[in-house]
Amino acid sequence: MRMIRFEPFDLFWRPVSALAWILTIAAIAYCVQVFAAIDTRSHSVTDTLYAVYPHWGVTFLLWEWLARRSVVRRSA
């Protein structure tokens, strides 16, 4: 039995279980922390975006992969 649960919501995934919410909040907190750390050392907006993109991309792809693998299927 899977503990992480998401359900489709338009183009996104909506967390349903408590563990899914914790995972989502942790991913957002990580992205905010990475942005804050990189932005303090950047000289321009493009420096920040180039440095943040790999972290945010990998985090989003991992979150999306977990959401797709643990989707709640509703019967019609």
PDB file of N, CA, C, O and CB in Angstrom:
ATOM      1  N   MET A   1       0.835  -1.184   0.000  1.00  0.00           N
ATOM      2  CA  MET A   1       0.000   0.000   0.000  1.00  0.00           C
ATOM      3  C   MET A   1       0.879   1.246   0.000  1.00  0.00           C
ATOM      4  O   MET A   1       1.792   1.380   0.815  1.00  0.00           O
ATOM      5  CB  MET A   1      -0.950  -0.001   1.213  1.00  0.00           C
ATOM      6  N   ARG A   2       0.593   2.137  -0.911  1.00  0.00           N
ATOM      7  CA  ARG A   2       1.373   3.365  -1.012  1.00  0.00           C
ATOM      8  C   ARG A   2       0.854   4.401  -0.029  1.00  0.00           C
ATOM      9  O   ARG A   2      -0.354   4.564   0.146  1.00  0.00           O
ATOM     10  CB  ARG A   2       1.332   3.919  -2.443  1.00  0.00           C
ATOM     11  N   MET A   3       1.785   5.098   0.608  1.00  0.00           N
ATOM     12  CA  MET A   3       1.410   6.109   1.589  1.00  0.00           C
ATOM     13  C   MET A   3       1.270   7.495   0.944  1.00  0.00           C
ATOM     14  O   MET A   3       0.434   8.294   1.367  1.00  0.00           O
ATOM     15  CB  MET A   3       2.447   6.155   2.715  1.00  0.00           C
ATOM     16  N   ILE A   4       2.079   7.775  -0.068  1.00  0.00           N
ATOM     17  CA  ILE A   4       2.023   9.077  -0.729  1.00  0.00           C
ATOM     18  C   ILE A   4       0.877   9.033  -1.733  1.00  0.00           C
ATOM     19  O   ILE A   4       0.800   8.120  -2.554  1.00  0.00           O
ATOM     20  CB  ILE A   4       3.389   9.430  -1.433  1.00  0.00           C
ATOM     21  N   ARG A   5      -0.012  10.020  -1.666  1.00  0.00           N
ATOM     22  CA  ARG A   5      -1.158  10.050  -2.569  1.00  0.00           C
ATOM     23  C   ARG A   5      -1.320  11.423  -3.198  1.00  0.00           C
ATOM     24  O   ARG A   5      -1.308  12.446  -2.512  1.00  0.00           O
ATOM     25  CB  ARG A   5      -2.433   9.660  -1.828  1.00  0.00           C
ATOM     26  N   PHE A   6      -1.472  11.425  -4.517  1.00  0.00           N
ATOM     27  CA  PHE A   6      -1.769  12.632  -5.274  1.00  0.00           C
ATOM     28  C   PHE A   6      -2.972  12.325  -6.160  1.00  0.00           C
ATOM     29  O   PHE A   6      -3.256  11.164  -6.458  1.00  0.00           O
ATOM     30  CB  PHE A   6      -0.528  13.105  -6.124  1.00  0.00           C
ATOM     31  N   GLU A   7      -3.673  13.372  -6.575  1.00  0.00           N
ATOM     32  CA  GLU A   7      -4.729  13.194  -7.546  1.00  0.00           C
ATOM     33  C   GLU A   7      -4.600  14.274  -8.607  1.00  0.00           C
ATOM     34  O   GLU A   7      -4.144  15.381  -8.317  1.00  0.00           O
ATOM     35  CB  GLU A   7      -6.121  13.235  -6.872  1.00  0.00           C
ATOM     36  N   PRO A   8      -4.997  13.959  -9.835  1.00  0.00           N
ATOM     37  CA  PRO A   8      -4.866  14.944 -10.905  1.00  0.00           C
ATOM     38  C   PRO A   8      -5.758  16.160 -10.648  1.00  0.00           C
ATOM     39  O   PRO A   8      -6.889  16.030 -10.180  1.00  0.00           O
ATOM     40  CB  PRO A   8      -5.215  14.310 -12.256  1.00  0.00           C
ATOM     41  N   PHE A   9      -5.229  17.336 -10.961  1.00  0.00           N
ATOM     42  CA  PHE A   9      -5.961  18.585 -10.801  1.00  0.00           C
ATOM     43  C   PHE A   9      -5.564  19.484 -11.971  1.00  0.00           C
ATOM     44  O   PHE A   9      -4.546  20.174 -11.906  1.00  0.00           O
ATOM     45  CB  PHE A   9      -5.657  19.271  -9.405  1.00  0.00           C
ATOM     46  N   ASP A  10      -6.355  19.478 -13.029  1.00  0.00           N
ATOM     47  CA  ASP A  10      -6.051  20.174 -14.282  1.00  0.00           C
ATOM     48  C   ASP A  10      -4.695  19.710 -14.803  1.00  0.00           C
ATOM     49  O   ASP A  10      -4.529  18.532 -15.118  1.00  0.00           O
ATOM     50  CB  ASP A  10      -6.062  21.718 -14.079  1.00  0.00           C
ATOM     51  N   LEU A  11      -3.724  20.613 -14.898  1.00  0.00           N
ATOM     52  CA  LEU A  11      -2.398  20.239 -15.397  1.00  0.00           C
ATOM     53  C   LEU A  11      -1.432  19.866 -14.287  1.00  0.00           C
ATOM     54  O   LEU A  11      -0.289  19.497 -14.558  1.00  0.00           O
ATOM     55  CB  LEU A  11      -1.818  21.367 -16.202  1.00  0.00           C
ATOM     56  N   PHE A  12      -1.875  19.958 -13.049  1.00  0.00           N
ATOM     57  CA  PHE A  12      -1.001  19.749 -11.902  1.00  0.00           C
ATOM     58  C   PHE A  12      -1.448  18.532 -11.104  1.00  0.00           C
ATOM     59  O   PHE A  12      -2.408  17.850 -11.463  1.00  0.00           O
ATOM     60  CB  PHE A  12      -0.979  20.994 -11.008  1.00  0.00           C
ATOM     61  N   TRP A  13      -0.740  18.279 -10.026  1.00  0.00           N
ATOM     62  CA  TRP A  13      -1.088  17.212  -9.088  1.00  0.00           C
ATOM     63  C   TRP A  13      -1.417  17.843  -7.742  1.00  0.00           C
ATOM     64  O   TRP A  13      -0.707  18.735  -7.276  1.00  0.00           O
ATOM     65  CB  TRP A  13       0.074  16.171  -8.951  1.00  0.00           C
ATOM     66  N   ARG A  14      -2.484  17.383  -7.126  1.00  0.00           N
ATOM     67  CA  ARG A  14      -2.873  17.904  -5.818  1.00  0.00           C
ATOM     68  C   ARG A  14      -2.567  16.848  -4.762  1.00  0.00           C
ATOM     69  O   ARG A  14      -3.017  15.708  -4.881  1.00  0.00           O
ATOM     70  CB  ARG A  14      -4.386  18.299  -5.792  1.00  0.00           C
ATOM     71  N   PRO A  15      -1.804  17.213  -3.726  1.00  0.00           N
ATOM     72  CA  PRO A  15      -1.518  16.256  -2.656  1.00  0.00           C
ATOM     73  C   PRO A  15      -2.799  15.918  -1.892  1.00  0.00           C
ATOM     74  O   PRO A  15      -3.611  16.797  -1.602  1.00  0.00           O
ATOM     75  CB  PRO A  15      -0.447  16.821  -1.691  1.00  0.00           C
ATOM     76  N   VAL A  16      -2.965  14.646  -1.574  1.00  0.00           N
ATOM     77  CA  VAL A  16      -4.155  14.202  -0.864  1.00  0.00           C
ATOM     78  C   VAL A  16      -3.807  13.717   0.542  1.00  0.00           C
ATOM     79  O   VAL A  16      -4.529  14.005   1.497  1.00  0.00           O
ATOM     80  CB  VAL A  16      -4.856  13.091  -1.647  1.00  0.00           C
ATOM     81  N   SER A  17      -2.714  12.990   0.668  1.00  0.00           N
ATOM     82  CA  SER A  17      -2.336  12.449   1.974  1.00  0.00           C
ATOM     83  C   SER A  17      -1.396  13.396   2.707  1.00  0.00           C
ATOM     84  O   SER A  17      -0.847  14.329   2.120  1.00  0.00           O
ATOM     85  CB  SER A  17      -1.676  11.075   1.815  1.00  0.00           C
ATOM     86  N   ALA A  18      -1.224  13.141   3.986  1.00  0.00           N
ATOM     87  CA  ALA A  18      -0.341  13.972   4.800  1.00  0.00           C
ATOM     88  C   ALA A  18       1.108  13.862   4.321  1.00  0.00           C
ATOM     89  O   ALA A  18       1.827  14.861   4.292  1.00  0.00           O
ATOM     90  CB  ALA A  18      -0.443  13.568   6.280  1.00  0.00           C
ATOM     91  N   LEU A  19       1.535  12.675   3.951  1.00  0.00           N
ATOM     92  CA  LEU A  19       2.905  12.492   3.470  1.00  0.00           C
ATOM     93  C   LEU A  19       3.135  13.231   2.149  1.00  0.00           C
ATOM     94  O   LEU A  19       4.223  13.757   1.915  1.00  0.00           O
ATOM     95  CB  LEU A  19       3.212  10.998   3.296  1.00  0.00           C
ATOM     96  N   ALA A  20       2.140  13.271   1.307  1.00  0.00           N
ATOM     97  CA  ALA A  20       2.255  14.016   0.053  1.00  0.00           C
ATOM     98  C   ALA A  20       2.363  15.512   0.318  1.00  0.00           C
ATOM     99  O   ALA A  20       3.119  16.208  -0.359  1.00  0.00           O
ATOM    100  CB  ALA A  20       1.054  13.726  -0.855  1.00  0.00           C
ATOM    101  N   TRP A  21       1.614  16.011   1.295  1.00  0.00           N
ATOM    102  CA  TRP A  21       1.717  17.425   1.668  1.00  0.00           C
ATOM    103  C   TRP A  21       3.097  17.740   2.230  1.00  0.00           C
ATOM    104  O   TRP A  21       3.677  18.777   1.908  1.00  0.00           O
ATOM    105  CB  TRP A  21       0.634  17.792   2.695  1.00  0.00           C
ATOM    106  N   ILE A  22       3.623  16.856   3.063  1.00  0.00           N
ATOM    107  CA  ILE A  22       4.958  17.063   3.631  1.00  0.00           C
ATOM    108  C   ILE A  22       6.006  17.082   2.521  1.00  0.00           C
ATOM    109  O   ILE A  22       6.915  17.912   2.539  1.00  0.00           O
ATOM    110  CB  ILE A  22       5.289  15.959   4.666  1.00  0.00           C
ATOM    111  N   LEU A  23       5.882  16.181   1.568  1.00  0.00           N
ATOM    112  CA  LEU A  23       6.807  16.135   0.439  1.00  0.00           C
ATOM    113  C   LEU A  23       6.717  17.416  -0.392  1.00  0.00           C
ATOM    114  O   LEU A  23       7.743  17.950  -0.814  1.00  0.00           O
ATOM    115  CB  LEU A  23       6.516  14.910  -0.440  1.00  0.00           C
ATOM    116  N   THR A  24       5.523  17.902  -0.625  1.00  0.00           N
ATOM    117  CA  THR A  24       5.330  19.117  -1.403  1.00  0.00           C
ATOM    118  C   THR A  24       5.904  20.334  -0.686  1.00  0.00           C
ATOM    119  O   THR A  24       6.590  21.153  -1.297  1.00  0.00           O
ATOM    120  CB  THR A  24       3.850  19.330  -1.689  1.00  0.00           C
ATOM    121  N   ILE A  25       5.627  20.449   0.591  1.00  0.00           N
ATOM    122  CA  ILE A  25       6.145  21.574   1.379  1.00  0.00           C
ATOM    123  C   ILE A  25       7.664  21.515   1.481  1.00  0.00           C
ATOM    124  O   ILE A  25       8.326  22.552   1.437  1.00  0.00           O
ATOM    125  CB  ILE A  25       5.523  21.579   2.784  1.00  0.00           C
ATOM    126  N   ALA A  26       8.224  20.318   1.616  1.00  0.00           N
ATOM    127  CA  ALA A  26       9.684  20.172   1.667  1.00  0.00           C
ATOM    128  C   ALA A  26      10.318  20.576   0.339  1.00  0.00           C
ATOM    129  O   ALA A  26      11.374  21.209   0.332  1.00  0.00           O
ATOM    130  CB  ALA A  26      10.068  18.721   2.017  1.00  0.00           C
ATOM    131  N   ALA A  27       9.699  20.224  -0.776  1.00  0.00           N
ATOM    132  CA  ALA A  27      10.228  20.611  -2.086  1.00  0.00           C
ATOM    133  C   ALA A  27      10.188  22.120  -2.262  1.00  0.00           C
ATOM    134  O   ALA A  27      11.142  22.711  -2.767  1.00  0.00           O
ATOM    135  CB  ALA A  27       9.437  19.929  -3.211  1.00  0.00           C
ATOM    136  N   ILE A  28       9.095  22.748  -1.851  1.00  0.00           N
ATOM    137  CA  ILE A  28       8.983  24.204  -1.953  1.00  0.00           C
ATOM    138  C   ILE A  28       9.996  24.879  -1.037  1.00  0.00           C
ATOM    139  O   ILE A  28      10.631  25.857  -1.433  1.00  0.00           O
ATOM    140  CB  ILE A  28       7.556  24.665  -1.603  1.00  0.00           C
ATOM    141  N   ALA A  29      10.153  24.372   0.179  1.00  0.00           N
ATOM    142  CA  ALA A  29      11.119  24.954   1.121  1.00  0.00           C
ATOM    143  C   ALA A  29      12.540  24.837   0.581  1.00  0.00           C
ATOM    144  O   ALA A  29      13.335  25.767   0.720  1.00  0.00           O
ATOM    145  CB  ALA A  29      11.018  24.263   2.496  1.00  0.00           C
ATOM    146  N   TYR A  30      12.862  23.710  -0.029  1.00  0.00           N
ATOM    147  CA  TYR A  30      14.195  23.534  -0.617  1.00  0.00           C
ATOM    148  C   TYR A  30      14.418  24.538  -1.742  1.00  0.00           C
ATOM    149  O   TYR A  30      15.486  25.143  -1.829  1.00  0.00           O
ATOM    150  CB  TYR A  30      14.372  22.094  -1.145  1.00  0.00           C
ATOM    151  N   CYS A  31      13.426  24.719  -2.599  1.00  0.00           N
ATOM    152  CA  CYS A  31      13.565  25.656  -3.710  1.00  0.00           C
ATOM    153  C   CYS A  31      13.735  27.090  -3.218  1.00  0.00           C
ATOM    154  O   CYS A  31      14.530  27.847  -3.775  1.00  0.00           O
ATOM    155  CB  CYS A  31      12.355  25.562  -4.630  1.00  0.00           C
ATOM    156  N   VAL A  32      12.996  27.465  -2.183  1.00  0.00           N
ATOM    157  CA  VAL A  32      13.129  28.807  -1.617  1.00  0.00           C
ATOM    158  C   VAL A  32      14.513  28.989  -0.993  1.00  0.00           C
ATOM    159  O   VAL A  32      15.137  30.038  -1.158  1.00  0.00           O
ATOM    160  CB  VAL A  32      12.028  29.063  -0.564  1.00  0.00           C
ATOM    161  N   GLN A  33      14.986  27.981  -0.288  1.00  0.00           N
ATOM    162  CA  GLN A  33      16.308  28.063   0.350  1.00  0.00           C
ATOM    163  C   GLN A  33      17.417  28.156  -0.694  1.00  0.00           C
ATOM    164  O   GLN A  33      18.360  28.929  -0.524  1.00  0.00           O
ATOM    165  CB  GLN A  33      16.544  26.842   1.256  1.00  0.00           C
ATOM    166  N   VAL A  34      17.317  27.389  -1.756  1.00  0.00           N
ATOM    167  CA  VAL A  34      18.315  27.444  -2.821  1.00  0.00           C
ATOM    168  C   VAL A  34      18.306  28.814  -3.483  1.00  0.00           C
ATOM    169  O   VAL A  34      19.362  29.389  -3.749  1.00  0.00           O
ATOM    170  CB  VAL A  34      18.058  26.344  -3.865  1.00  0.00           C
ATOM    171  N   PHE A  35      17.109  29.337  -3.749  1.00  0.00           N
ATOM    172  CA  PHE A  35      17.018  30.659  -4.357  1.00  0.00           C
ATOM    173  C   PHE A  35      17.652  31.723  -3.467  1.00  0.00           C
ATOM    174  O   PHE A  35      18.401  32.573  -3.950  1.00  0.00           O
ATOM    175  CB  PHE A  35      15.561  31.012  -4.637  1.00  0.00           C
ATOM    176  N   ALA A  36      17.358  31.678  -2.185  1.00  0.00           N
ATOM    177  CA  ALA A  36      17.907  32.682  -1.260  1.00  0.00           C
ATOM    178  C   ALA A  36      19.428  32.587  -1.184  1.00  0.00           C
ATOM    179  O   ALA A  36      20.112  33.611  -1.162  1.00  0.00           O
ATOM    180  CB  ALA A  36      17.301  32.507   0.145  1.00  0.00           C
ATOM    181  N   ALA A  37      19.959  31.370  -1.145  1.00  0.00           N
ATOM    182  CA  ALA A  37      21.404  31.197  -1.050  1.00  0.00           C
ATOM    183  C   ALA A  37      22.111  31.652  -2.321  1.00  0.00           C
ATOM    184  O   ALA A  37      23.169  32.277  -2.249  1.00  0.00           O
ATOM    185  CB  ALA A  37      21.739  29.743  -0.762  1.00  0.00           C
ATOM    186  N   ILE A  38      21.550  31.353  -3.465  1.00  0.00           N
ATOM    187  CA  ILE A  38      22.189  31.713  -4.729  1.00  0.00           C
ATOM    188  C   ILE A  38      22.024  33.194  -5.021  1.00  0.00           C
ATOM    189  O   ILE A  38      22.930  33.824  -5.567  1.00  0.00           O
ATOM    190  CB  ILE A  38      21.611  30.885  -5.876  1.00  0.00           C
ATOM    191  N   ASP A  39      20.881  33.754  -4.665  1.00  0.00           N
ATOM    192  CA  ASP A  39      20.614  35.155  -4.980  1.00  0.00           C
ATOM    193  C   ASP A  39      21.539  36.102  -4.217  1.00  0.00           C
ATOM    194  O   ASP A  39      21.826  37.199  -4.695  1.00  0.00           O
ATOM    195  CB  ASP A  39      19.166  35.489  -4.669  1.00  0.00           C
ATOM    196  N   THR A  40      22.005  35.696  -3.048  1.00  0.00           N
ATOM    197  CA  THR A  40      22.907  36.576  -2.291  1.00  0.00           C
ATOM    198  C   THR A  40      24.267  36.717  -2.958  1.00  0.00           C
ATOM    199  O   THR A  40      24.962  37.706  -2.726  1.00  0.00           O
ATOM    200  CB  THR A  40      23.089  36.050  -0.878  1.00  0.00           C
ATOM    201  N   ARG A  41      24.662  35.752  -3.780  1.00  0.00           N
ATOM    202  CA  ARG A  41      25.974  35.777  -4.424  1.00  0.00           C
ATOM    203  C   ARG A  41      25.924  36.129  -5.909  1.00  0.00           C
ATOM    204  O   ARG A  41      26.961  36.213  -6.566  1.00  0.00           O
ATOM    205  CB  ARG A  41      26.636  34.448  -4.257  1.00  0.00           C
ATOM    206  N   SER A  42      24.719  36.332  -6.435  1.00  0.00           N
ATOM    207  CA  SER A  42      24.582  36.600  -7.868  1.00  0.00           C
ATOM    208  C   SER A  42      24.753  38.089  -8.167  1.00  0.00           C
ATOM    209  O   SER A  42      24.479  38.951  -7.332  1.00  0.00           O
ATOM    210  CB  SER A  42      23.215  36.114  -8.373  1.00  0.00           C
ATOM    211  N   HIS A  43      25.211  38.356  -9.377  1.00  0.00           N
ATOM    212  CA  HIS A  43      25.417  39.736  -9.800  1.00  0.00           C
ATOM    213  C   HIS A  43      24.269  40.252 -10.660  1.00  0.00           C
ATOM    214  O   HIS A  43      24.107  41.462 -10.822  1.00  0.00           O
ATOM    215  CB  HIS A  43      26.719  39.856 -10.562  1.00  0.00           C
ATOM    216  N   SER A  44      23.468  39.334 -11.213  1.00  0.00           N
ATOM    217  CA  SER A  44      22.359  39.758 -12.064  1.00  0.00           C
ATOM    218  C   SER A  44      21.231  38.723 -11.981  1.00  0.00           C
ATOM    219  O   SER A  44      21.368  37.665 -11.368  1.00  0.00           O
ATOM    220  CB  SER A  44      22.832  39.945 -13.539  1.00  0.00           C
ATOM    221  N   VAL A  45      20.135  39.067 -12.610  1.00  0.00           N
ATOM    222  CA  VAL A  45      18.986  38.155 -12.625  1.00  0.00           C
ATOM    223  C   VAL A  45      19.332  36.891 -13.398  1.00  0.00           C
ATOM    224  O   VAL A  45      18.949  35.794 -12.991  1.00  0.00           O
ATOM    225  CB  VAL A  45      17.748  38.842 -13.246  1.00  0.00           C
ATOM    226  N   THR A  46      20.039  37.026 -14.487  1.00  0.00           N
ATOM    227  CA  THR A  46      20.374  35.840 -15.274  1.00  0.00           C
ATOM    228  C   THR A  46      21.339  34.917 -14.523  1.00  0.00           C
ATOM    229  O   THR A  46      21.247  33.696 -14.653  1.00  0.00           O
ATOM    230  CB  THR A  46      20.986  36.255 -16.613  1.00  0.00           C
ATOM    231  N   ASP A  47      22.246  35.475 -13.751  1.00  0.00           N
ATOM    232  CA  ASP A  47      23.115  34.640 -12.907  1.00  0.00           C
ATOM    233  C   ASP A  47      22.275  33.805 -11.953  1.00  0.00           C
ATOM    234  O   ASP A  47      22.520  32.611 -11.781  1.00  0.00           O
ATOM    235  CB  ASP A  47      24.116  35.512 -12.113  1.00  0.00           C
ATOM    236  N   THR A  48      21.296  34.432 -11.342  1.00  0.00           N
ATOM    237  CA  THR A  48      20.427  33.724 -10.399  1.00  0.00           C
ATOM    238  C   THR A  48      19.648  32.624 -11.109  1.00  0.00           C
ATOM    239  O   THR A  48      19.597  31.489 -10.633  1.00  0.00           O
ATOM    240  CB  THR A  48      19.457  34.703  -9.716  1.00  0.00           C
ATOM    241  N   LEU A  49      19.045  32.957 -12.242  1.00  0.00           N
ATOM    242  CA  LEU A  49      18.233  31.963 -12.952  1.00  0.00           C
ATOM    243  C   LEU A  49      19.065  30.798 -13.470  1.00  0.00           C
ATOM    244  O   LEU A  49      18.634  29.647 -13.399  1.00  0.00           O
ATOM    245  CB  LEU A  49      17.504  32.618 -14.108  1.00  0.00           C
ATOM    246  N   TYR A  50      20.248  31.086 -13.987  1.00  0.00           N
ATOM    247  CA  TYR A  50      21.115  30.009 -14.472  1.00  0.00           C
ATOM    248  C   TYR A  50      21.568  29.087 -13.341  1.00  0.00           C
ATOM    249  O   TYR A  50      21.697  27.880 -13.545  1.00  0.00           O
ATOM    250  CB  TYR A  50      22.334  30.594 -15.178  1.00  0.00           C
ATOM    251  N   ALA A  51      21.806  29.631 -12.174  1.00  0.00           N
ATOM    252  CA  ALA A  51      22.267  28.827 -11.047  1.00  0.00           C
ATOM    253  C   ALA A  51      21.125  28.074 -10.369  1.00  0.00           C
ATOM    254  O   ALA A  51      21.333  26.977  -9.850  1.00  0.00           O
ATOM    255  CB  ALA A  51      22.971  29.709 -10.036  1.00  0.00           C
ATOM    256  N   VAL A  52      19.932  28.644 -10.367  1.00  0.00           N
ATOM    257  CA  VAL A  52      18.787  28.038  -9.685  1.00  0.00           C
ATOM    258  C   VAL A  52      18.140  26.943 -10.537  1.00  0.00           C
ATOM    259  O   VAL A  52      17.616  25.965 -10.004  1.00  0.00           O
ATOM    260  CB  VAL A  52      17.750  29.111  -9.337  1.00  0.00           C
ATOM    261  N   TYR A  53      18.178  27.108 -11.838  1.00  0.00           N
ATOM    262  CA  TYR A  53      17.484  26.193 -12.741  1.00  0.00           C
ATOM    263  C   TYR A  53      17.819  24.711 -12.518  1.00  0.00           C
ATOM    264  O   TYR A  53      16.887  23.909 -12.447  1.00  0.00           O
ATOM    265  CB  TYR A  53      17.808  26.560 -14.152  1.00  0.00           C
ATOM    266  N   PRO A  54      19.074  24.302 -12.404  1.00  0.00           N
ATOM    267  CA  PRO A  54      19.336  22.867 -12.199  1.00  0.00           C
ATOM    268  C   PRO A  54      18.720  22.314 -10.912  1.00  0.00           C
ATOM    269  O   PRO A  54      18.225  21.187 -10.891  1.00  0.00           O
ATOM    270  CB  PRO A  54      20.828  22.622 -12.179  1.00  0.00           C
ATOM    271  N   HIS A  55      18.752  23.098  -9.856  1.00  0.00           N
ATOM    272  CA  HIS A  55      18.176  22.636  -8.585  1.00  0.00           C
ATOM    273  C   HIS A  55      16.657  22.531  -8.674  1.00  0.00           C
ATOM    274  O   HIS A  55      16.065  21.532  -8.266  1.00  0.00           O
ATOM    275  CB  HIS A  55      18.570  23.586  -7.441  1.00  0.00           C
ATOM    276  N   TRP A  56      16.041  23.571  -9.210  1.00  0.00           N
ATOM    277  CA  TRP A  56      14.580  23.570  -9.320  1.00  0.00           C
ATOM    278  C   TRP A  56      14.099  22.515 -10.306  1.00  0.00           C
ATOM    279  O   TRP A  56      13.080  21.865 -10.076  1.00  0.00           O
ATOM    280  CB  TRP A  56      14.076  24.948  -9.747  1.00  0.00           C
ATOM    281  N   GLY A  57      14.828  22.343 -11.400  1.00  0.00           N
ATOM    282  CA  GLY A  57      14.429  21.355 -12.401  1.00  0.00           C
ATOM    283  C   GLY A  57      14.445  19.937 -11.853  1.00  0.00           C
ATOM    284  O   GLY A  57      13.496  19.179 -12.055  1.00  0.00           O
ATOM    285  N   VAL A  58      15.511  19.580 -11.167  1.00  0.00           N
ATOM    286  CA  VAL A  58      15.617  18.236 -10.595  1.00  0.00           C
ATOM    287  C   VAL A  58      14.564  18.028  -9.499  1.00  0.00           C
ATOM    288  O   VAL A  58      13.961  16.959  -9.408  1.00  0.00           O
ATOM    289  CB  VAL A  58      17.037  18.004 -10.025  1.00  0.00           C
ATOM    290  N   THR A  59      14.349  19.050  -8.675  1.00  0.00           N
ATOM    291  CA  THR A  59      13.357  18.941  -7.605  1.00  0.00           C
ATOM    292  C   THR A  59      11.963  18.759  -8.190  1.00  0.00           C
ATOM    293  O   THR A  59      11.203  17.908  -7.729  1.00  0.00           O
ATOM    294  CB  THR A  59      13.396  20.184  -6.699  1.00  0.00           C
ATOM    295  N   PHE A  60      11.622  19.555  -9.203  1.00  0.00           N
ATOM    296  CA  PHE A  60      10.305  19.431  -9.828  1.00  0.00           C
ATOM    297  C   PHE A  60      10.134  18.078 -10.506  1.00  0.00           C
ATOM    298  O   PHE A  60       9.074  17.463 -10.396  1.00  0.00           O
ATOM    299  CB  PHE A  60      10.093  20.550 -10.841  1.00  0.00           C
ATOM    300  N   LEU A  61      11.164  17.608 -11.206  1.00  0.00           N
ATOM    301  CA  LEU A  61      11.055  16.312 -11.883  1.00  0.00           C
ATOM    302  C   LEU A  61      10.892  15.162 -10.888  1.00  0.00           C
ATOM    303  O   LEU A  61      10.127  14.231 -11.139  1.00  0.00           O
ATOM    304  CB  LEU A  61      12.287  16.070 -12.757  1.00  0.00           C
ATOM    305  N   LEU A  62      11.594  15.220  -9.780  1.00  0.00           N
ATOM    306  CA  LEU A  62      11.438  14.187  -8.755  1.00  0.00           C
ATOM    307  C   LEU A  62      10.034  14.226  -8.155  1.00  0.00           C
ATOM    308  O   LEU A  62       9.405  13.184  -7.968  1.00  0.00           O
ATOM    309  CB  LEU A  62      12.494  14.362  -7.649  1.00  0.00           C
ATOM    310  N   TRP A  63       9.547  15.429  -7.855  1.00  0.00           N
ATOM    311  CA  TRP A  63       8.200  15.573  -7.300  1.00  0.00           C
ATOM    312  C   TRP A  63       7.153  15.083  -8.302  1.00  0.00           C
ATOM    313  O   TRP A  63       6.210  14.391  -7.919  1.00  0.00           O
ATOM    314  CB  TRP A  63       7.928  17.044  -6.917  1.00  0.00           C
ATOM    315  N   GLU A  64       7.309  15.433  -9.573  1.00  0.00           N
ATOM    316  CA  GLU A  64       6.381  14.996 -10.623  1.00  0.00           C
ATOM    317  C   GLU A  64       6.416  13.478 -10.786  1.00  0.00           C
ATOM    318  O   GLU A  64       5.371  12.851 -10.957  1.00  0.00           O
ATOM    319  CB  GLU A  64       6.723  15.678 -11.961  1.00  0.00           C
ATOM    320  N   TRP A  65       7.598  12.886 -10.735  1.00  0.00           N
ATOM    321  CA  TRP A  65       7.724  11.439 -10.868  1.00  0.00           C
ATOM    322  C   TRP A  65       7.021  10.726  -9.709  1.00  0.00           C
ATOM    323  O   TRP A  65       6.302   9.750  -9.922  1.00  0.00           O
ATOM    324  CB  TRP A  65       9.209  11.033 -10.924  1.00  0.00           C
ATOM    325  N   LEU A  66       7.229  11.215  -8.487  1.00  0.00           N
ATOM    326  CA  LEU A  66       6.554  10.619  -7.333  1.00  0.00           C
ATOM    327  C   LEU A  66       5.044  10.799  -7.421  1.00  0.00           C
ATOM    328  O   LEU A  66       4.293   9.894  -7.059  1.00  0.00           O
ATOM    329  CB  LEU A  66       7.078  11.234  -6.036  1.00  0.00           C
ATOM    330  N   ALA A  67       4.596  11.946  -7.892  1.00  0.00           N
ATOM    331  CA  ALA A  67       3.159  12.184  -8.024  1.00  0.00           C
ATOM    332  C   ALA A  67       2.544  11.252  -9.058  1.00  0.00           C
ATOM    333  O   ALA A  67       1.469  10.699  -8.825  1.00  0.00           O
ATOM    334  CB  ALA A  67       2.891  13.640  -8.406  1.00  0.00           C
ATOM    335  N   ARG A  68       3.196  11.071 -10.176  1.00  0.00           N
ATOM    336  CA  ARG A  68       2.653  10.182 -11.218  1.00  0.00           C
ATOM    337  C   ARG A  68       2.618   8.725 -10.772  1.00  0.00           C
ATOM    338  O   ARG A  68       1.703   7.987 -11.139  1.00  0.00           O
ATOM    339  CB  ARG A  68       3.480  10.303 -12.494  1.00  0.00           C
ATOM    340  N   ARG A  69       3.597   8.308  -9.990  1.00  0.00           N
ATOM    341  CA  ARG A  69       3.640   6.913  -9.546  1.00  0.00           C
ATOM    342  C   ARG A  69       2.654   6.615  -8.426  1.00  0.00           C
ATOM    343  O   ARG A  69       2.334   5.451  -8.182  1.00  0.00           O
ATOM    344  CB  ARG A  69       5.032   6.565  -9.090  1.00  0.00           C
ATOM    345  N   SER A  70       2.175   7.631  -7.751  1.00  0.00           N
ATOM    346  CA  SER A  70       1.298   7.392  -6.600  1.00  0.00           C
ATOM    347  C   SER A  70      -0.058   8.087  -6.747  1.00  0.00           C
ATOM    348  O   SER A  70      -0.648   8.526  -5.760  1.00  0.00           O
ATOM    349  CB  SER A  70       1.979   7.865  -5.324  1.00  0.00           C
ATOM    350  N   VAL A  71      -0.534   8.179  -7.957  1.00  0.00           N
ATOM    351  CA  VAL A  71      -1.800   8.870  -8.229  1.00  0.00           C
ATOM    352  C   VAL A  71      -2.972   8.040  -7.708  1.00  0.00           C
ATOM    353  O   VAL A  71      -2.949   6.811  -7.773  1.00  0.00           O
ATOM    354  CB  VAL A  71      -1.965   9.142  -9.749  1.00  0.00           C
ATOM    355  N   VAL A  72      -3.981   8.713  -7.199  1.00  0.00           N
ATOM    356  CA  VAL A  72      -5.213   8.066  -6.759  1.00  0.00           C
ATOM    357  C   VAL A  72      -6.134   7.975  -7.962  1.00  0.00           C
ATOM    358  O   VAL A  72      -6.485   8.996  -8.554  1.00  0.00           O
ATOM    359  CB  VAL A  72      -5.892   8.847  -5.577  1.00  0.00           C
ATOM    360  N   ARG A  73      -6.522   6.788  -8.323  1.00  0.00           N
ATOM    361  CA  ARG A  73      -7.404   6.594  -9.467  1.00  0.00           C
ATOM    362  C   ARG A  73      -8.843   6.504  -8.958  1.00  0.00           C
ATOM    363  O   ARG A  73      -9.193   5.631  -8.164  1.00  0.00           O
ATOM    364  CB  ARG A  73      -7.009   5.312 -10.275  1.00  0.00           C
ATOM    365  N   ARG A  74      -9.646   7.419  -9.433  1.00  0.00           N
ATOM    366  CA  ARG A  74     -11.056   7.431  -9.048  1.00  0.00           C
ATOM    367  C   ARG A  74     -11.864   6.690 -10.101  1.00  0.00           C
ATOM    368  O   ARG A  74     -11.698   6.920 -11.298  1.00  0.00           O
ATOM    369  CB  ARG A  74     -11.580   8.884  -8.875  1.00  0.00           C
ATOM    370  N   SER A  75     -12.732   5.805  -9.651  1.00  0.00           N
ATOM    371  CA  SER A  75     -13.588   5.077 -10.593  1.00  0.00           C
ATOM    372  C   SER A  75     -14.824   5.914 -10.895  1.00  0.00           C
ATOM    373  O   SER A  75     -15.340   6.617 -10.026  1.00  0.00           O
ATOM    374  CB  SER A  75     -13.992   3.684 -10.022  1.00  0.00           C
ATOM    375  N   ALA A  76     -15.287   5.831 -12.120  1.00  0.00           N
ATOM    376  CA  ALA A  76     -16.442   6.646 -12.544  1.00  0.00           C
ATOM    377  C   ALA A  76     -17.753   6.043 -12.152  1.00  0.00           C
ATOM    378  O   ALA A  76     -18.806   6.613 -12.439  1.00  0.00           O
ATOM    379  CB  ALA A  76     -16.426   6.848 -14.025  1.00  0.00           C
TER     380      ALA A  76
END
